[in-house]
């Protein structure tokens, strides 16, 4: 039996999406504890508690992830609430990820929309290509050894965007990372559906250019049409 992992999920009004993620985790052949760091006003907390999750207080994404990691007992796997794990994913991904200090993988949309697939593909390969020069990881699926996470200081809670990439930069100073291009999780493209696939991609590129040219994003660069966890 492999050693347990701690799955940390930040949530903000995720009653519509969290059940899908929890079902996909329950179908995995891998031992885990599930920690939901919640700041919802809907039934998200109730859903998590009924599913047997450990529930703690959340906040904006970096704070929620840190809150969950703080009470975790094992190596960490950060997932977004609108993520779905393919069958057998944990056994395959964690089995390989544990050879590194931290690891991530590709993300694919749950829809069949071509524009969504193109957008996710460009995001993924873009992150992979720049990874040797500027460590990039996916917030939808990020494995970090607990000791390395503590050593790095965790997520910077002052950031509004790019907190996962900023963390990866610090993690890379203390441990080796891996970007698996032959594995993926599924993600609901709700932001793309509401804001438009290529408009969203453009905003992501703008955010990246800001990070590279100006520095860390400690304020909102643009307004989104809905919840700050989406």
ChimeraX attribute file (.defattr): number of C-alpha atoms within 10 A of each C-alpha:
attribute: neighborCount
match mode: 1-to-1
recipient: residues
	/A:1	6
	/A:2	11
	/A:3	9
	/A:4	14
	/A:5	22
	/A:6	22
	/A:7	24
	/A:8	29
	/A:9	27
	/A:10	28
	/A:11	29
	/A:12	23
	/A:13	19
	/A:14	24
	/A:15	19
	/A:16	12
	/A:17	17
	/A:18	22
	/A:19	18
	/A:20	16
	/A:21	19
	/A:22	21
	/A:23	13
	/A:24	16
	/A:25	22
	/A:26	14
	/A:27	14
	/A:28	16
	/A:29	15
	/A:30	19
	/A:31	16
	/A:32	20
	/A:33	17
	/A:34	22
	/A:35	25
	/A:36	28
	/A:37	29
	/A:38	26
	/A:39	19
	/A:40	16
	/A:41	11
	/A:42	13
	/A:43	12
	/A:44	22
	/A:45	26
	/A:46	12
	/A:47	16
	/A:48	22
	/A:49	13
	/A:50	9
	/A:51	14
	/A:52	12
	/A:53	19
	/A:54	17
	/A:55	18
	/A:56	17
	/A:57	16
	/A:58	22
	/A:59	19
	/A:60	19
	/A:61	27
	/A:62	22
	/A:63	20
	/A:64	25
	/A:65	26
	/A:66	23
	/A:67	22
	/A:68	26
	/A:69	26
	/A:70	13
	/A:71	13
	/A:72	19
	/A:73	12
	/A:74	18
	/A:75	23
	/A:76	25
	/A:77	25
	/A:78	22
	/A:79	23
	/A:80	25
	/A:81	27
	/A:82	23
	/A:83	25
	/A:84	29
	/A:85	22
	/A:86	15
	/A:87	14
	/A:88	14
	/A:89	20
	/A:90	21
	/A:91	15
	/A:92	13
	/A:93	18
	/A:94	18
	/A:95	12
	/A:96	13
	/A:97	23
	/A:98	14
	/A:99	13
	/A:100	15
	/A:101	21
	/A:102	26
	/A:103	26
	/A:104	26
	/A:105	23
	/A:106	23
	/A:107	24
	/A:108	22
	/A:109	22
	/A:110	17
	/A:111	14
	/A:112	9
	/A:113	12
	/A:114	11
	/A:115	14
	/A:116	22
	/A:117	18
	/A:118	16
	/A:119	20
	/A:120	21
	/A:121	16
	/A:122	13
	/A:123	17
	/A:124	20
	/A:125	13
	/A:126	13
	/A:127	19
	/A:128	21
	/A:129	12
	/A:130	11
	/A:131	18
	/A:132	10
	/A:133	9
	/A:134	16
	/A:135	22
	/A:136	26
	/A:137	29
	/A:138	23
	/A:139	18
	/A:140	23
	/A:141	23
	/A:142	22
	/A:143	29
	/A:144	24
	/A:145	22
	/A:146	22
	/A:147	12
	/A:148	19
	/A:149	24
	/A:150	15
	/A:151	12
	/A:152	18
	/A:153	12
	/A:154	24
	/A:155	23
	/A:156	17
	/A:157	16
	/A:158	14
	/A:159	19
	/A:160	17
	/A:161	20
	/A:162	22
	/A:163	22
	/A:164	21
	/A:165	19
	/A:166	21
	/A:167	20
	/A:168	27
	/A:169	19
	/A:170	18
	/A:171	24
	/A:172	16
	/A:173	10
	/A:174	13
	/A:175	16
	/A:176	12
	/A:177	25
	/A:178	20
	/A:179	21
	/A:180	15
	/A:181	13
	/A:182	8
	/A:183	15
	/A:184	19
	/A:185	20
	/A:186	19
	/A:187	21
	/A:188	20
	/A:189	22
	/A:190	15
	/A:191	15
	/A:192	18
	/A:193	12
	/A:194	12
	/A:195	14
	/A:196	15
	/A:197	21
	/A:198	14
	/A:199	12
	/A:200	17
	/A:201	19
	/A:202	13
	/A:203	13
	/A:204	15
	/A:205	14
	/A:206	13
	/A:207	18
	/A:208	17
	/A:209	12
	/A:210	14
	/A:211	15
	/A:212	11
	/A:213	9
	/A:214	9
	/A:215	10
	/A:216	19
	/A:217	18
	/A:218	14
	/A:219	10
	/A:220	10
	/A:221	13
	/A:222	8
	/A:223	7
	/A:224	13
	/A:225	10
	/A:226	10
	/A:227	10
	/A:228	11
	/A:229	14
	/A:230	18
